[in-house]
Amino acid sequence: MRQIAYKHLTSPRHRRKVIAVSERNDTPECVTTSHKRFIYIVNEQHGPQEQPPKPEFFIVKAQDARQKREKFSFRVKGTLFITREAQTFRVRYSHSLKVRIDWKTKLPCASPVSS
């Protein structure tokens, strides 16, 4: 059985937008849960436009054979600039993906890596 929850939160006063999707999928082999989140914060940029920093990436993967569980997490954070009608805006963003798999049977073996 598959369940999906969707959230779309917007705050014009704080110039913030959050989009979140959660999904749970139950199959005979495993239960998979995933969470996706997109956050955007917009501020007006005064003065000269600076060079945006490079995006930051965070990736984590874990396996627990005793609890028959796998976890994966991916996150990217960054900044970009947008010009609209002679105004410059700075957009800070954060995108994240989290996946958790709870196996009902043994964990599938990873294939050996050849050198």
SULTAGI-V712934 format. One record per pair of residues at least 24 apart in sequence whose C-alpha atoms are under 6 Angstrom apart, sorted by the first residue. I is the first residue (numbers start at 1). J is the second residue. Records with the same first field share a line. If there is no record, write none. Layout:
BEGIN
I: J  J
END
This chain:
BEGIN
1: 25  26
15: 41  42
16: 40  41
29: 104
30: 102  103  104
31: 101  102
32: 100  101
33: 99  100
34: 98  99
35: 97  98
36: 96  97
37: 95  96
38: 94  95
39: 93  94
40: 92  93
41: 91  92
42: 90  91
43: 89  90
44: 89
45: 88  89  90
52: 79
68: 102  103  107
69: 101  102
70: 100  101
71: 99  100
72: 98  99
73: 97  98
END
